[in-house]
Amino acid sequence: MSTSKDEGAAVPPAAKGSWSSFLKSISSFNGDLSSLTAPAFILSTTSLVEFSAYWTEHPSLFIAPASEPDPAKRALLVLKWFLSTLKQQYSSRSEKLGSEKKPLNPFLGELFLGKWEDDGKTGETQLVSEQVSHHPPATAYCIWNDKHGVRLQGYNAQKASFSRTINVKQIGHALLTFRPPSKDGKTEEAIETYLITLPSLHIENLIYGSPFVELNKYTHIASSTGYVAKIDYSGRGWLSGKKNTFSACLWKDGESDEKRPLYTVDGQWSDNFVMREGKKGKEVESYSASSSKTSPLQVAPFDSQDPFESRRAWGQVAKNIEKGDMDAVAHYKSKIENAQRELRKKERAEGREWSRRFFQRVEEKNEPVFQKLVKAVSGAYGVGWAGIEADKTGGIWRFDIEKAKDAKPPFHAEGAEALGG
């Protein structure tokens, strides 16, 4: 139970008034909380479009499943890689900055491009992230490693609401694909596909002014080979008392199930977890998310970036957030937002839609493997996934290889004018 003395304890003295007003505004707000303006000290200089990079800050774990000949161990390596991404996706910012920050809302067409360089073993891993929809907002991404034939693509949107704290429902999914090693060294194996659903989350410690993310509910990873993983997020475990607690199990559909799993994993996704055979069997491996070093993402120098690339587009906004000059922040944000509104008006008048540079909409009916996995995860395994919900993401988005081949700056003819430049 907090006291009035505890409330806002981590808030800078000069910001206590604005923080108190912010808490009151979100508690009575009925719409999407992402549209609210947060106090300066809680604003991030980073756009949501950059968050796609968190999927692959351990490139060696990302490519590892593609080299494993045993299908069950392969599925376990996929689960291990997914769990290794959670710390970067959901707790690295609060650990680095002292609290979770409200990211910048991307504009339609915003891009984030980068690569993880070859360390001599992994090969180069590339990233493309694009804001493909603005109403509703959705970010699509593709991350691939040609040397090992691994590709991750997906898209996500967030819907934030308030009920005692900020709750965020993540909408969308990711698809991991690769070709496993040949069994006989001659015959090419079929490409495997893994459907990954996204966790819901809520914000802890909000009242104290030092918010951090806690995951809740569950996610699934379902494979085209029949292996299924379920991850349950319990937050601050009632037995362990530790935050970010989770438990996971992996089984093969039709041969085992959640009660008789092939493997289980338990621990904290932001710290240490252990993989075991069966429910309480032999330890297979332990992993320390807190001590595993990440690989730096390489992006183009600021001045050579395209106007639509995130860091250049938001450069003035980010600089003034760091300075605490909220009048300047509002000025530069308004320039981008007003220019975008005018561009949307022009498109409507001309009867055309904004052209995505790297992604396209697809129909579920044209992707039979995806359809099968969606059906399985949506209605099976005891708890169903809410499903694709394409109306909440502007469609089903996929990386367009042909478009990507021809993509080079300038990415859009409108250039800086589309952003008020």
N, C-alpha and C positions, 0 to 999 in steps of 0.2 A: 504494500500500500504506500503510495507516494504522499508526501506532505507538500505544502506550498513552498517549503524551503527547498525540497528536492526538485520541484518542477523547474525546467529550464536551467538546471545546474551546469550543463555544458555549453550554454549559449553565451557568446561574448556579451559583456555588459551593455554595450551600445546597441545590441540587437534584440534585447529582451522584449521590448515593446512590440517590435514587428513579429517576433516569434509567437508571442501570446496572441496577437491578432490573426496570425496564420493558422494557429491551432483552432481558434474559434471559427474561422472561415471554412476550414475543411470539415469540421464536425457538423456544420449545417448545410453543406454543399450537396446538391443532388446529382450533378452532372459528372462528367469525366474529370477527375482531379488533375490530370496532366495539363489542363488548360489554366489552372491557377498559377499565379505568380508567387514564388517562394521568396523568403528573405535572402539577401545577398550571400550570407555566410553558408547557406545550405544549397546554393546553386553550383552546378558542375560546369566546367569549361568544355566538357566533352559531349558530343552529340550521341544519341542512341544508335546512330548508324555505325558507330565504331565498336559497339558491344559485340558484334559478330566475331571479332578477332579473339574473344575469350575462348572460343571453341578449340583453338589449336595452338595454345601457347606452350604445349608440350608436343612438338611434331613427331618425336620418336614414338610416343604412345598412340598418336593418331594413325600412324602407318603400320604399327605392330601386328594388327589382326591379319593383314594381307599376306604375311609370311608364315602364319601358323597352319600346318597341315591338318590338325585335328579340329573338327567342326565345333565340338563342345568347348574346347579351350579357346577357339577363335571367338565364340560368342562371349566367353568370359573376358577376353581382352577388349572386346567392344565395350562391355560393361565397365571395366576398369578405366578405359579411356574416358567414357562419359562421366564417371564419378570424379575423375581427375580435373574435369573442366569446371566443376561446380564452385570450387573455391575462387577461381578467377572470375567467374561470371557473377557471383553473388556476395562475396565477402572481401575481395581484394581492395575495393575502393574504400570501404570503411576502415580497413586496417591501415591503408596508406594515408588517408586523409583525415582520419579520426572519426568520421561518420559517413553514412551514405549520403550522396548528393543528388539533387534533382537534375537529370541530364537535359540537354537541349533537345527540343522537339525537332526532328529532321523536317526539311522541306522536300516537296516532291522532286525527285530526280537527284537528290543529294547522293554523293558517292564517297566511298572509303575504299582505297586500293592499297594493297601492300603485299609483302612476301616475307617468308621466313627462309633465310639463305641456307644452302646446303652445308652441312657440317662434315661432309665427307662420307656420311652413311645414309642420311635420311633423304637426300635430294632436296630440291627447292619446293616449297609449299606456297601456293599463291592464294590470295584472298580478293574477292570482289564483293562489296556490300552496296546495296542501292535502295533508296527509299522509293518503293514502287507504288505506294498509295498514300494519299494524304487524308481523305475522308472515305473510309476509316484509315488511320495511319497504320502502315505496315512496312517492315524492312525485310528485304530478301537478301540472301547471301549464298555464295558458293566458295568453297575452299577445296583445293585439289592438289594432289602430288602425282605428277606424271610418272616419275620413276617407279613408284609402287602401285600406280593405278588406283589410288584411293580418292574418292570424291565425297564431300559432304555438301548438301545443299538444303535450303529450307527458308522459312520466312516466319516472322512472328509479329504479333501486335499485343498491346497491353491494355487492359481495361481496369482502371483504378477506382476504388470506392472506399467509403469510410464507414466502419462499424467498430467503434472502440479504438481502432487503429486503421492505418491505410492497408487495404487488401488489394492485391494485384492478381488478376487472372491473366495468364498468358495464353494467347490463341495462336495456333499454327503448329508446325512440326518440323522435324529435320529428317532427311534421308541420307544414310551412309551407304555407299556402294563400293565394292571392290571385287576383283577376281581372285579367289583363293589359289594356293599353289596346286599344280598338277599332281594327281595321285601317282601317276606312272612316269612323270617326266616328259610325256609326249602329248597326251590329250588335254586340251584346254578345258578348264572347269567353267561352269556357269557363273555369271556374276551374282553375287549375294547382295541383297538389299535389307537394310535395317531401318524400320520406322521408329523414330524417337519422339515421344510426346514431351510436352514442356511442363515443368512444375508450377503450381500456384505459389504465391509468396505473400508475406505480410511484413510490415515494418515494426520492429521492436524498438523500445527505448525512445519512442517519439516524444513523449512528454518531457524527457530530460534534455532534449536538444542534441542528442548524439545517436541518431537512428541507425539501425543496421538491419540487414535482410535476414529473415528466417523463412525457410521453405516449409510447405505443408502439403498435405494430401499425398499424392503418389504420382509416379510416371511409369511408363512401360517402354521397353525396347523389344520390338517383335521382328524376327528375322524371316526371310523367305525360305530358310531351311528348317523352320519349325521351332527354333529356340526362342524362348520368351524370358525376359527379365522384368521384374516388378520392383520398384524402389519406393519404400514407404518413408516419408519424412515426418519425424516426430518432434522436431525442434528440440527444446530443452527436455531431454529424456527424464521421465519421472523416477527412473532408477539411477541413471548416471548423473543427472543434474547438469549435464553438459549441453551447451547449445549446439545446433547444427547436427543433431543426432539422426541417424538413418539406419535402416536395415533393408537388405535387398536379397532376392533369391532368383535363381536361374534354373529353368527346367526345359525339357523338350516336350512340346505338345504331343499328346498321344502316348508318350512313354513314361512321363513323370508329371508332376504338377507342383503347385505352390506348397503343398504340405509334404511333398517328397522331392525336394529339389536336388539338382545335381551339385549346385554350389550355393553358398550364402555369403553375404558380405555385411559386416557390421562396423559401426564406428561413427566418426564425425567427418562429414565431407570437407570441412575446412581444416582438418588436422590429420588424424591417423585413422585408417580402417584396415580390417583384416579380411582376407578371402579364405574360405574353407570349403572342403569337400562336404557335401550334404549339409545337414543342419548343425551338427556339432562335431564334424569330423576333422581330419588332418588339415592343418594350416597349409594353404597353397602359397600364399604370399601376403606380405603386409605392405602398405603404401603410406607414405607421409606426404600429404598435400602441403603441409606447412613448411617442409624443408626442401621440397622439389623445386629446383630452379626453372624459371620460365625462359623461353627463347625470345629475344627481342624481335618485334615486327619491324621491318624496314619499310618506310614510306618515302615518297619523293620529297625533296627539299621544298619548303613552303613556297618559295617564289616560282618554282617550276610546276606547281600543281595547277590543274585546271580549275577555273572558277567554281565548278560544281563539286570539287573535292572538299570534304567536310572541314578540314582544318583551315584551309584558305578561306572558304566561304564564311566561317564563323570567327575568323581571326580577330576582328575588332571587338566582337562581343566577348570573346574569351579574355582578351587583354583587359577589358574594362571590368569584367567580373573579378579578375584577380586584383585589380586596383580598388574594387569596391565602389566604383562610380556607376550607380544604377541609372542615373539619367542618361549617361552615354550608352549603357547596355540597352536601355529602352529605345534609344534613337537608332542604333545600328540593327537591332532586331526588327524594328518597325520598317526599316528600309527594305529588308529582305521580305518580310511578310506582305507589305504593300505591293511590292513588285510581283510577288507570286500571285496575289489576288488579281492584279491586272492581267497577268498572263492567262489565268484560268478564264477570265471574262472573254479574252480574245479567242481562246480555244472554243468556248461555247458558241460564240458568235460565228465562228468559221466551221462549226460542226465537226470538230476533230478532238482527239484525245492526246494527252501528253505521250510522247514516244519513250518507252523504257529503253535504256541503252544496253543492258545485259540480260534482262529477264523478259519472260512472256507469260501470259495466262494460258493455262491448259485445262482440259476437261478431264475429270476423274475417270470417265468411261474409257478414255484412251490410254489408261495406265493400269492394266490388269493386275500386275504384281502389287502396286500401291493399293488398289481397290481391295484386294484380298487381305492385306495387312490392316487396312482401316477397319474392315468388317470384323476381323478377329479382335482387335484392340477395343473397338467400340462396344462390343456386346459380350465379350467373354472374360474369363479369368476373375469372375466374382464382382468386379467393379468396372463399369464401362467408362470409356473416354467420351468426352462430349462430342468428339468428331471434328470434321474439317472446319465447319462454320465459315465457309468461304465468304458469306455476306459480311462478315466482320473483319475481313482482311483484304477486301477488294478483289478476291478471286483466289485461285490456286496458282502459285507462282513457281516457275522452273527456270533454271539457267538456260539461256539460249546460246549454244555453242557457236552457231554460225554468226550471230550478232557479235559475240565476243571476239571472234577472229578478226573482224574488221574494226573493232573499237580502238580508237586512238584520239588523243586531244586534237582539236577541241571536241568534247563529247556532245555538245549541243550548240546549234547555230545561234541560239539566243545569247549565249555567252554571259558575261557579267551583268548585262542589262536585266536579265531575268531575276537577278538578286539585288537590284537597286544600285548596281555599280556604274 
